[in-house]
């Protein structure tokens, strides 16, 4: 078992981040209609569709998290970039 080492941690946007495992999953970010999202028309997004339901996640946000846990069309999914 590895002993806890507080020097591995740093504070980023109010969250403690582990230097060894820095990716923090964007957990169920919620959804809003595109007109209310507040992004420019040319914002790059990743899009998924399942059972007639669609979702888009901005690439610049996913790039900082690398993982998004969400629910779409009644199914749990994990998006990575």
N, C-alpha and C positions, 0 to 999 in steps of 0.2 A: 504494500500500500504506500502511495506517495504522500509525503508530509505536506501540509498546506504551506505555501510560500506566498506571503502577501506582496512581495516584490513583483509577482506576476501580474498584479492588477493595476489598472489605471482608470481614471474617471473620464468618460466621454459622454457629452450631452446628458449629464446627470445619472449615468448608469456605470456601474463597475464592469469593466471589460477585462477578460482574461487574455494576457499577451500570448499564451500558448494556443488558445482556442478563441480567436477574436470575432468570429462571425456570430452575430446575435440575430436570431430569426425574427422577422417582422411577423408577429403573431396576429392573425385574423384582423387585418387593418380596417375592415369595414368597407362599404361601397356607397358611392354617391353617383347620381347621374352625371354624365360627362360635362354638361354645361355648368355644374356646380363644383367641379373638381378644382378649378382655378389654374389649370395648366395651359400653356400656350398651345396653339393648334399644331405646332410642329414638334411637340414633346414626343420622344420615342417611348413606346410602351410595349410590354409583352401582353399578349391577349390569349385567353383560353375561353372555350365554349363547351358547355356540357348540358345536355337535356334542355336546350333552348335558353339557357342562362349564360350570359357572357360577363367576363371580368377583365379589366386591364390594370396593369401595375406599371408605374413609371420606371423606366430602366435606370434612371439616375438614383432612385431610391433603392431599388433592388441591388444595384451595384455596391452600395454601402453595407447592405445586410447579407447579401448572397443567398438568402433563403427567405421564402415567404410561406407561412402556413395559412391556408385559407379553406373556405368551403364553397363549393360550386356545384350547382345541380344536385344538391343533396349528398354530395360526396366530399370527404376531406381530401385535400391535395397539398403537395409541397412543390413549390416553384423554386427553381434555382437559376442563377445567372452568373 
